[in-house]
Amino acid sequence: MSKSIQILNGPNLNMLGTREPEIYGSQTLADIEALCRQHAAPLGLEIDFRQSNSEGELVDWIQAAHQQFAAIILNAGAYTHTSIAILDALKACGVPVIEVHLSNIFQREGYRHQSYVSEAAKGVICGFGAQGYLLALDAAAEL
Ligand code: CA2
């Protein structure tokens, strides 16, 4: 039976490909989802790929991940730097979390250097653009 991985994307990531390609690349979120599906299949992984601009909806999905998913790959967008609610949900859900960012958040503004998600994450991948999601799938396959 193949294992299922939940890939969650936070606010504004639905806008990828429309602006700031020098920071986030030119691929859309749909392009990234297609790449993830292609990459996951030979690893024997199924994926559930979602995006929300709402903090509460992300918390709901994380709460529901318990006993459904082998891992969560999370790009929480700007909530990374602000959301104790997402951190609490991640800590409680009992599912290993891999944090992903398209950009290298440590090369950017100071307010992006802090991640609340990292406290609950098994590992963090940032700065590799869309490739970071694929690296996270490789890591999830090893968990
Ligand atoms: O680098 C990442 O993946 C981020 O999680 C992306 C977030 C940012 O707030 C984090 O600090 C780092 C923002 C995603 C917004 O993406 C847009 C793309 C195009 C147009 C508008 C927003």
Backbone and ligand atoms as CSV (ligand in chain L), in Angstrom:
chain,resi,resn,atom,element,x,y,z
A,1,MET,N,N,0.842,-1.199,0.000
A,1,MET,CA,C,0.000,0.000,0.000
A,1,MET,C,C,0.883,1.259,0.000
A,2,SER,N,N,0.596,2.238,-0.861
A,2,SER,CA,C,1.462,3.416,-0.904
A,2,SER,C,C,1.150,4.363,0.254
A,3,LYS,N,N,2.185,5.073,0.658
A,3,LYS,CA,C,2.034,6.010,1.772
A,3,LYS,C,C,1.572,7.352,1.248
A,4,SER,N,N,0.845,8.038,2.066
A,4,SER,CA,C,0.276,9.306,1.646
A,4,SER,C,C,0.959,10.463,2.373
A,5,ILE,N,N,1.322,11.475,1.600
A,5,ILE,CA,C,2.001,12.654,2.140
A,5,ILE,C,C,1.119,13.869,1.893
A,6,GLN,N,N,0.926,14.654,2.938
A,6,GLN,CA,C,0.152,15.879,2.774
A,6,GLN,C,C,1.106,17.047,2.508
A,7,ILE,N,N,0.835,17.789,1.440
A,7,ILE,CA,C,1.658,18.951,1.102
A,7,ILE,C,C,0.776,20.193,1.241
A,8,LEU,N,N,1.110,21.008,2.237
A,8,LEU,CA,C,0.281,22.178,2.545
A,8,LEU,C,C,1.019,23.473,2.199
A,9,ASN,N,N,0.294,24.367,1.576
A,9,ASN,CA,C,0.835,25.663,1.162
A,9,ASN,C,C,0.003,26.790,1.742
A,10,GLY,N,N,0.695,27.783,2.302
A,10,GLY,CA,C,0.005,28.868,2.986
A,10,GLY,C,C,-0.282,30.070,2.101
A,11,PRO,N,N,-0.509,31.225,2.745
A,11,PRO,CA,C,-1.035,32.396,2.065
A,11,PRO,C,C,-0.170,32.916,0.929
A,12,ASN,N,N,-0.874,33.322,-0.114
A,12,ASN,CA,C,-0.306,33.968,-1.306
A,12,ASN,C,C,0.453,33.018,-2.226
A,13,LEU,N,N,0.643,31.787,-1.819
A,13,LEU,CA,C,1.365,30.866,-2.704
A,13,LEU,C,C,0.532,30.522,-3.947
A,14,ASN,N,N,-0.772,30.800,-3.882
A,14,ASN,CA,C,-1.615,30.670,-5.091
A,14,ASN,C,C,-1.252,31.718,-6.146
A,15,MET,N,N,-0.454,32.721,-5.755
A,15,MET,CA,C,-0.069,33.789,-6.690
A,15,MET,C,C,1.266,33.507,-7.394
A,16,LEU,N,N,1.865,32.388,-7.080
A,16,LEU,CA,C,3.171,32.080,-7.682
A,16,LEU,C,C,3.086,32.143,-9.202
A,17,GLY,N,N,4.159,32.629,-9.800
A,17,GLY,CA,C,4.203,32.706,-11.262
A,17,GLY,C,C,3.667,34.011,-11.799
A,18,THR,N,N,3.052,34.815,-10.944
A,18,THR,CA,C,2.457,36.077,-11.431
A,18,THR,C,C,3.353,37.285,-11.146
A,19,ARG,N,N,4.130,37.213,-10.049
A,19,ARG,CA,C,5.002,38.330,-9.659
A,19,ARG,C,C,6.235,37.779,-8.955
A,20,GLU,N,N,7.228,38.638,-8.801
A,20,GLU,CA,C,8.462,38.334,-8.058
A,20,GLU,C,C,9.113,37.012,-8.484
A,21,PRO,N,N,9.255,36.772,-9.798
A,21,PRO,CA,C,9.891,35.519,-10.228
A,21,PRO,C,C,11.351,35.426,-9.792
A,22,GLU,N,N,11.984,36.610,-9.560
A,22,GLU,CA,C,13.396,36.598,-9.137
A,22,GLU,C,C,13.543,36.027,-7.728
A,23,ILE,N,N,12.468,36.063,-6.950
A,23,ILE,CA,C,12.514,35.496,-5.591
A,23,ILE,C,C,11.926,34.087,-5.572
A,24,TYR,N,N,10.769,33.929,-6.224
A,24,TYR,CA,C,10.019,32.674,-6.060
A,24,TYR,C,C,10.033,31.767,-7.294
A,25,GLY,N,N,10.693,32.221,-8.389
A,25,GLY,CA,C,10.684,31.428,-9.615
A,25,GLY,C,C,9.462,31.738,-10.464
A,26,SER,N,N,9.420,31.157,-11.652
A,26,SER,CA,C,8.318,31.487,-12.576
A,26,SER,C,C,7.245,30.408,-12.624
A,27,GLN,N,N,7.451,29.323,-11.877
A,27,GLN,CA,C,6.435,28.267,-11.892
A,27,GLN,C,C,5.213,28.647,-11.065
A,28,THR,N,N,4.064,28.187,-11.517
A,28,THR,CA,C,2.841,28.384,-10.737
A,28,THR,C,C,2.747,27.272,-9.691
A,29,LEU,N,N,1.804,27.440,-8.763
A,29,LEU,CA,C,1.617,26.391,-7.754
A,29,LEU,C,C,1.119,25.101,-8.426
A,30,ALA,N,N,0.327,25.254,-9.501
A,30,ALA,CA,C,-0.144,24.065,-10.234
A,30,ALA,C,C,1.040,23.337,-10.880
A,31,ASP,N,N,2.022,24.111,-11.384
A,31,ASP,CA,C,3.244,23.493,-11.941
A,31,ASP,C,C,3.968,22.700,-10.847
A,32,ILE,N,N,4.069,23.297,-9.658
A,32,ILE,CA,C,4.784,22.628,-8.554
A,32,ILE,C,C,4.031,21.361,-8.149
A,33,GLU,N,N,2.699,21.452,-8.129
A,33,GLU,CA,C,1.917,20.248,-7.790
A,33,GLU,C,C,2.189,19.132,-8.806
A,34,ALA,N,N,2.226,19.496,-10.097
A,34,ALA,CA,C,2.467,18.479,-11.139
A,34,ALA,C,C,3.856,17.852,-10.955
A,35,LEU,N,N,4.859,18.697,-10.642
A,35,LEU,CA,C,6.215,18.175,-10.411
A,35,LEU,C,C,6.224,17.218,-9.218
A,36,CYS,N,N,5.503,17.600,-8.166
A,36,CYS,CA,C,5.438,16.752,-6.966
A,36,CYS,C,C,4.791,15.403,-7.311
A,37,ARG,N,N,3.721,15.431,-8.091
A,37,ARG,CA,C,3.031,14.173,-8.444
A,37,ARG,C,C,3.970,13.257,-9.239
A,38,GLN,N,N,4.685,13.875,-10.213
A,38,GLN,CA,C,5.640,13.104,-11.034
A,38,GLN,C,C,6.724,12.475,-10.168
A,39,HIS,N,N,7.202,13.257,-9.204
A,39,HIS,CA,C,8.326,12.818,-8.368
A,39,HIS,C,C,7.886,11.781,-7.341
A,40,ALA,N,N,6.635,11.925,-6.862
A,40,ALA,CA,C,6.155,11.050,-5.774
A,40,ALA,C,C,5.866,9.636,-6.276
A,41,ALA,N,N,5.379,9.521,-7.503
A,41,ALA,CA,C,4.920,8.205,-7.993
A,41,ALA,C,C,6.006,7.129,-7.906
A,42,PRO,N,N,7.208,7.368,-8.487
A,42,PRO,CA,C,8.233,6.320,-8.387
A,42,PRO,C,C,8.756,6.078,-6.966
A,43,LEU,N,N,8.506,7.028,-6.072
A,43,LEU,CA,C,8.892,6.820,-4.660
A,43,LEU,C,C,7.833,6.003,-3.922
A,44,GLY,N,N,6.730,5.708,-4.619
A,44,GLY,CA,C,5.644,4.944,-3.990
A,44,GLY,C,C,4.825,5.791,-3.032
A,45,LEU,N,N,4.799,7.105,-3.280
A,45,LEU,CA,C,4.070,8.014,-2.394
A,45,LEU,C,C,2.856,8.593,-3.111
A,46,GLU,N,N,1.755,8.684,-2.395
A,46,GLU,CA,C,0.598,9.445,-2.884
A,46,GLU,C,C,0.661,10.815,-2.234
A,47,ILE,N,N,0.124,11.815,-2.925
A,47,ILE,CA,C,0.154,13.137,-2.288
A,47,ILE,C,C,-1.225,13.805,-2.272
A,48,ASP,N,N,-1.399,14.572,-1.214
A,48,ASP,CA,C,-2.598,15.390,-1.063
A,48,ASP,C,C,-2.067,16.823,-1.011
A,49,PHE,N,N,-2.285,17.578,-2.089
A,49,PHE,CA,C,-1.637,18.891,-2.261
A,49,PHE,C,C,-2.684,19.987,-2.105
A,50,ARG,N,N,-2.483,20.896,-1.160
A,50,ARG,CA,C,-3.492,21.929,-0.880
A,50,ARG,C,C,-2.859,23.290,-0.640
A,51,GLN,N,N,-3.668,24.325,-0.849
A,51,GLN,CA,C,-3.239,25.698,-0.520
A,51,GLN,C,C,-4.393,26.420,0.150
A,52,SER,N,N,-4.068,27.228,1.159
A,52,SER,CA,C,-5.088,28.092,1.748
A,52,SER,C,C,-4.468,29.422,2.171
A,53,ASN,N,N,-5.270,30.465,2.040
A,53,ASN,CA,C,-4.863,31.778,2.556
A,53,ASN,C,C,-5.307,31.962,4.006
A,54,SER,N,N,-6.008,30.969,4.532
A,54,SER,CA,C,-6.587,31.098,5.863
A,54,SER,C,C,-5.806,30.278,6.899
A,55,GLU,N,N,-5.392,30.951,7.961
A,55,GLU,CA,C,-4.637,30.290,9.033
A,55,GLU,C,C,-5.474,29.165,9.650
A,56,GLY,N,N,-6.779,29.458,9.874
A,56,GLY,CA,C,-7.654,28.465,10.512
A,56,GLY,C,C,-7.821,27.218,9.660
A,57,GLU,N,N,-7.911,27.403,8.356
A,57,GLU,CA,C,-8.075,26.239,7.476
A,57,GLU,C,C,-6.811,25.370,7.504
A,58,LEU,N,N,-5.657,26.024,7.534
A,58,LEU,CA,C,-4.399,25.259,7.630
A,58,LEU,C,C,-4.360,24.472,8.942
A,59,VAL,N,N,-4.782,25.115,10.032
A,59,VAL,CA,C,-4.834,24.425,11.335
A,59,VAL,C,C,-5.788,23.230,11.249
A,60,ASP,N,N,-6.958,23.418,10.633
A,60,ASP,CA,C,-7.924,22.309,10.490
A,60,ASP,C,C,-7.304,21.135,9.726
A,61,TRP,N,N,-6.593,21.437,8.647
A,61,TRP,CA,C,-5.998,20.360,7.832
A,61,TRP,C,C,-4.904,19.639,8.621
A,62,ILE,N,N,-4.114,20.408,9.385
A,62,ILE,CA,C,-3.043,19.786,10.184
A,62,ILE,C,C,-3.664,18.874,11.252
A,63,GLN,N,N,-4.714,19.355,11.910
A,63,GLN,CA,C,-5.395,18.523,12.931
A,63,GLN,C,C,-5.916,17.227,12.319
A,64,ALA,N,N,-6.446,17.314,11.089
A,64,ALA,CA,C,-7.048,16.134,10.443
A,64,ALA,C,C,-5.991,15.175,9.891
A,65,ALA,N,N,-4.735,15.611,9.841
A,65,ALA,CA,C,-3.672,14.769,9.251
A,65,ALA,C,C,-3.356,13.552,10.112
A,66,HIS,N,N,-3.677,13.651,11.409
A,66,HIS,CA,C,-3.393,12.577,12.355
A,66,HIS,C,C,-3.934,11.237,11.839
A,67,GLN,N,N,-3.067,10.227,11.753
A,67,GLN,CA,C,-3.420,8.865,11.306
A,67,GLN,C,C,-3.835,8.784,9.834
A,68,GLN,N,N,-3.720,9.873,9.103
A,68,GLN,CA,C,-4.067,9.838,7.665
A,68,GLN,C,C,-2.835,9.915,6.794
A,69,PHE,N,N,-1.808,10.638,7.284
A,69,PHE,CA,C,-0.642,10.905,6.448
A,69,PHE,C,C,0.639,10.473,7.163
A,70,ALA,N,N,1.606,10.008,6.337
A,70,ALA,CA,C,2.882,9.562,6.894
A,70,ALA,C,C,3.787,10.757,7.193
A,71,ALA,N,N,3.551,11.865,6.503
A,71,ALA,CA,C,4.334,13.088,6.747
A,71,ALA,C,C,3.564,14.286,6.194
A,72,ILE,N,N,3.904,15.452,6.732
A,72,ILE,CA,C,3.378,16.710,6.194
A,72,ILE,C,C,4.558,17.515,5.664
A,73,ILE,N,N,4.449,17.960,4.420
A,73,ILE,CA,C,5.408,18.913,3.863
A,73,ILE,C,C,4.698,20.260,3.898
A,74,LEU,N,N,5.307,21.221,4.566
A,74,LEU,CA,C,4.603,22.483,4.815
A,74,LEU,C,C,5.418,23.693,4.380
A,75,ASN,N,N,4.829,24.452,3.457
A,75,ASN,CA,C,5.303,25.806,3.200
A,75,ASN,C,C,4.202,26.722,3.728
A,76,ALA,N,N,4.389,27.210,4.931
A,76,ALA,CA,C,3.339,27.998,5.587
A,76,ALA,C,C,3.333,29.452,5.130
A,77,GLY,N,N,4.164,29.790,4.126
A,77,GLY,CA,C,4.204,31.173,3.645
A,77,GLY,C,C,4.506,32.112,4.801
A,78,ALA,N,N,3.876,33.272,4.818
A,78,ALA,CA,C,4.169,34.270,5.853
A,78,ALA,C,C,3.731,33.819,7.254
A,79,TYR,N,N,2.799,32.856,7.332
A,79,TYR,CA,C,2.409,32.343,8.665
A,79,TYR,C,C,3.585,31.643,9.359
A,80,THR,N,N,4.574,31.226,8.569
A,80,THR,CA,C,5.803,30.661,9.140
A,80,THR,C,C,6.350,31.549,10.250
A,81,HIS,N,N,6.280,32.862,9.996
A,81,HIS,CA,C,6.964,33.827,10.859
A,81,HIS,C,C,6.063,34.400,11.953
A,82,THR,N,N,4.785,33.984,11.944
A,82,THR,CA,C,3.831,34.621,12.869
A,82,THR,C,C,2.959,33.644,13.660
A,83,SER,N,N,2.805,32.403,13.180
A,83,SER,CA,C,1.667,31.613,13.670
A,83,SER,C,C,2.006,30.592,14.762
A,84,ILE,N,N,1.688,30.959,15.987
A,84,ILE,CA,C,1.793,30.010,17.095
A,84,ILE,C,C,0.670,28.980,16.973
A,85,ALA,N,N,-0.456,29.374,16.364
A,85,ALA,CA,C,-1.575,28.426,16.178
A,85,ALA,C,C,-1.148,27.261,15.278
A,86,ILE,N,N,-0.424,27.571,14.215
A,86,ILE,CA,C,0.053,26.487,13.327
A,86,ILE,C,C,1.099,25.655,14.064
A,87,LEU,N,N,1.998,26.305,14.799
A,87,LEU,CA,C,2.990,25.554,15.587
A,87,LEU,C,C,2.301,24.597,16.553
A,88,ASP,N,N,1.304,25.073,17.288
A,88,ASP,CA,C,0.610,24.216,18.265
A,88,ASP,C,C,-0.044,23.022,17.566
A,89,ALA,N,N,-0.669,23.272,16.404
A,89,ALA,CA,C,-1.321,22.181,15.662
A,89,ALA,C,C,-0.286,21.161,15.195
A,90,LEU,N,N,0.859,21.650,14.726
A,90,LEU,CA,C,1.912,20.736,14.244
A,90,LEU,C,C,2.441,19.881,15.388
A,91,LYS,N,N,2.652,20.513,16.551
A,91,LYS,CA,C,3.186,19.770,17.708
A,91,LYS,C,C,2.204,18.701,18.163
A,92,ALA,N,N,0.902,18.995,18.029
A,92,ALA,CA,C,-0.110,18.068,18.552
A,92,ALA,C,C,-0.442,16.950,17.576
A,93,CYS,N,N,-0.118,17.123,16.294
A,93,CYS,CA,C,-0.691,16.195,15.302
A,93,CYS,C,C,0.029,14.851,15.241
A,94,GLY,N,N,1.256,14.786,15.746
A,94,GLY,CA,C,1.955,13.503,15.794
A,94,GLY,C,C,2.440,13.005,14.437
A,95,VAL,N,N,2.455,13.870,13.456
A,95,VAL,CA,C,2.918,13.501,12.111
A,95,VAL,C,C,4.235,14.236,11.847
A,96,PRO,N,N,5.255,13.535,11.311
A,96,PRO,CA,C,6.508,14.250,11.022
A,96,PRO,C,C,6.307,15.354,9.986
A,97,VAL,N,N,6.970,16.479,10.248
A,97,VAL,CA,C,6.787,17.676,9.410
A,97,VAL,C,C,8.109,18.047,8.754
A,98,ILE,N,N,8.041,18.323,7.457
A,98,ILE,CA,C,9.206,18.843,6.735
A,98,ILE,C,C,8.835,20.244,6.253
A,99,GLU,N,N,9.604,21.221,6.709
A,99,GLU,CA,C,9.322,22.624,6.361
A,99,GLU,C,C,10.053,22.982,5.068
A,100,VAL,N,N,9.330,23.619,4.170
A,100,VAL,CA,C,9.911,24.006,2.877
A,100,VAL,C,C,9.673,25.484,2.617
A,101,HIS,N,N,10.667,26.142,2.054
A,101,HIS,CA,C,10.498,27.492,1.500
A,101,HIS,C,C,11.178,27.566,0.150
A,102,LEU,N,N,10.522,28.244,-0.753
A,102,LEU,CA,C,11.114,28.425,-2.086
A,102,LEU,C,C,12.376,29.273,-1.990
A,103,SER,N,N,12.276,30.368,-1.251
A,103,SER,CA,C,13.398,31.302,-1.132
A,103,SER,C,C,14.245,30.941,0.092
A,104,ASN,N,N,15.471,31.492,0.105
A,104,ASN,CA,C,16.327,31.332,1.289
A,104,ASN,C,C,15.940,32.431,2.277
A,105,ILE,N,N,15.089,32.052,3.239
A,105,ILE,CA,C,14.519,33.057,4.153
A,105,ILE,C,C,15.607,33.750,4.988
A,106,PHE,N,N,16.774,33.126,5.118
A,106,PHE,CA,C,17.852,33.709,5.933
A,106,PHE,C,C,18.663,34.763,5.173
A,107,GLN,N,N,18.428,34.818,3.848
A,107,GLN,CA,C,19.105,35.819,3.028
A,107,GLN,C,C,18.221,37.045,2.862
A,108,ARG,N,N,17.032,37.011,3.461
A,108,ARG,CA,C,16.034,38.044,3.209
A,108,ARG,C,C,15.846,38.948,4.443
A,109,GLU,N,N,14.739,39.649,4.493
A,109,GLU,CA,C,14.497,40.593,5.586
A,109,GLU,C,C,14.586,39.875,6.939
A,110,GLY,N,N,15.014,40.624,7.965
A,110,GLY,CA,C,15.178,40.045,9.296
A,110,GLY,C,C,13.924,39.354,9.820
A,111,TYR,N,N,12.732,39.921,9.517
A,111,TYR,CA,C,11.496,39.330,10.052
A,111,TYR,C,C,11.195,37.961,9.453
A,112,ARG,N,N,11.903,37.590,8.382
A,112,ARG,CA,C,11.699,36.243,7.811
A,112,ARG,C,C,12.679,35.215,8.397
A,113,HIS,N,N,13.605,35.676,9.238
A,113,HIS,CA,C,14.605,34.745,9.766
A,113,HIS,C,C,14.039,33.843,10.845
A,114,GLN,N,N,12.973,34.299,11.504
A,114,GLN,CA,C,12.374,33.452,12.533
A,114,GLN,C,C,11.262,32.606,11.949
A,115,SER,N,N,11.309,31.294,12.251
A,115,SER,CA,C,10.225,30.402,11.837
A,115,SER,C,C,9.657,29.704,13.061
A,116,TYR,N,N,8.347,29.902,13.313
A,116,TYR,CA,C,7.682,29.142,14.381
A,116,TYR,C,C,7.528,27.684,13.979
A,117,VAL,N,N,7.380,27.432,12.662
A,117,VAL,CA,C,7.193,26.057,12.166
A,117,VAL,C,C,8.403,25.185,12.499
A,118,SER,N,N,9.609,25.779,12.430
A,118,SER,CA,C,10.844,24.986,12.583
A,118,SER,C,C,10.896,24.222,13.902
A,119,GLU,N,N,10.296,24.809,14.948
A,119,GLU,CA,C,10.321,24.144,16.259
A,119,GLU,C,C,9.647,22.769,16.206
A,120,ALA,N,N,8.694,22.614,15.270
A,120,ALA,CA,C,7.966,21.342,15.173
A,120,ALA,C,C,8.447,20.492,13.997
A,121,ALA,N,N,9.429,21.010,13.265
A,121,ALA,CA,C,9.815,20.311,12.025
A,121,ALA,C,C,10.975,19.353,12.249
A,122,LYS,N,N,10.932,18.265,11.513
A,122,LYS,CA,C,12.051,17.315,11.503
A,122,LYS,C,C,13.230,17.962,10.789
A,123,GLY,N,N,12.961,18.706,9.731
A,123,GLY,CA,C,14.012,19.389,8.990
A,123,GLY,C,C,13.435,20.505,8.152
A,124,VAL,N,N,14.332,21.348,7.657
A,124,VAL,CA,C,13.927,22.537,6.897
A,124,VAL,C,C,14.713,22.580,5.588
A,125,ILE,N,N,13.996,22.837,4.488
A,125,ILE,CA,C,14.642,22.976,3.180
A,125,ILE,C,C,14.257,24.347,2.654
A,126,CYS,N,N,15.242,25.195,2.373
A,126,CYS,CA,C,14.887,26.507,1.828
A,126,CYS,C,C,15.941,26.978,0.850
A,127,GLY,N,N,15.464,27.742,-0.139
A,127,GLY,CA,C,16.382,28.376,-1.072
A,127,GLY,C,C,16.566,27.634,-2.383
A,128,PHE,N,N,15.905,26.511,-2.555
A,128,PHE,CA,C,16.083,25.718,-3.778
A,128,PHE,C,C,14.897,25.821,-4.731
A,129,GLY,N,N,14.036,26.806,-4.521
A,129,GLY,CA,C,12.873,26.958,-5.390
A,129,GLY,C,C,11.982,25.728,-5.328
A,130,ALA,N,N,11.314,25.438,-6.453
A,130,ALA,CA,C,10.381,24.309,-6.497
A,130,ALA,C,C,11.063,22.981,-6.202
A,131,GLN,N,N,12.355,22.904,-6.523
A,131,GLN,CA,C,13.141,21.686,-6.250
A,131,GLN,C,C,13.072,21.308,-4.774
A,132,GLY,N,N,12.880,22.306,-3.899
A,132,GLY,CA,C,12.804,22.045,-2.464
A,132,GLY,C,C,11.670,21.089,-2.112
A,133,TYR,N,N,10.547,21.203,-2.842
A,133,TYR,CA,C,9.420,20.291,-2.576
A,133,TYR,C,C,9.820,18.844,-2.915
A,134,LEU,N,N,10.614,18.712,-3.978
A,134,LEU,CA,C,11.014,17.356,-4.404
A,134,LEU,C,C,12.029,16.773,-3.419
A,135,LEU,N,N,12.927,17.639,-2.929
A,135,LEU,CA,C,13.871,17.190,-1.898
A,135,LEU,C,C,13.113,16.767,-0.641
A,136,ALA,N,N,12.046,17.501,-0.342
A,136,ALA,CA,C,11.235,17.153,0.839
A,136,ALA,C,C,10.533,15.808,0.629
A,137,LEU,N,N,10.086,15.536,-0.591
A,137,LEU,CA,C,9.467,14.229,-0.863
A,137,LEU,C,C,10.497,13.108,-0.696
A,138,ASP,N,N,11.741,13.356,-1.157
A,138,ASP,CA,C,12.806,12.360,-0.948
A,138,ASP,C,C,13.002,12.110,0.545
A,139,ALA,N,N,13.015,13.188,1.318
A,139,ALA,CA,C,13.189,13.051,2.771
A,139,ALA,C,C,12.011,12.300,3.373
A,140,ALA,N,N,10.789,12.597,2.906
A,140,ALA,CA,C,9.591,11.936,3.437
A,140,ALA,C,C,9.647,10.429,3.132
A,141,ALA,N,N,10.163,10.081,1.972
A,141,ALA,CA,C,10.242,8.662,1.587
A,141,ALA,C,C,11.181,7.898,2.522
A,142,GLU,N,N,12.158,8.602,3.095
A,142,GLU,CA,C,13.133,7.977,3.998
A,142,GLU,C,C,12.649,7.907,5.442
A,143,LEU,N,N,11.597,8.651,5.758
A,143,LEU,CA,C,11.169,8.722,7.176
A,143,LEU,C,C,10.559,7.396,7.637
L,1,CA2,O1,O,10.048,31.333,0.259
L,1,CA2,C1,C,8.955,30.877,0.589
L,1,CA2,O2,O,8.500,29.819,0.146
L,1,CA2,C2,C,8.050,31.685,1.528
L,1,CA2,O3,O,7.382,30.770,2.391
L,1,CA2,C3,C,7.059,32.414,0.641
L,1,CA2,C4,C,6.157,33.390,1.397
L,1,CA2,C5,C,6.996,34.319,2.291
L,1,CA2,O4,O,6.128,35.127,3.082
L,1,CA2,C6,C,7.923,33.539,3.201
L,1,CA2,O5,O,8.679,34.449,3.958
L,1,CA2,C7,C,8.852,32.652,2.392
L,1,CA2,C8,C,5.341,34.298,0.452
L,1,CA2,C9,C,4.764,33.654,-0.739
L,1,CA2,C10,C,4.145,34.731,-1.601
L,1,CA2,O6,O,4.354,34.394,-2.933
L,1,CA2,C11,C,3.974,35.275,-3.895
L,1,CA2,C12,C,4.360,34.982,-5.163
L,1,CA2,C13,C,4.003,35.796,-6.195
L,1,CA2,C14,C,3.250,36.930,-5.970
L,1,CA2,C15,C,2.856,37.229,-4.695
L,1,CA2,C16,C,3.211,36.396,-3.649
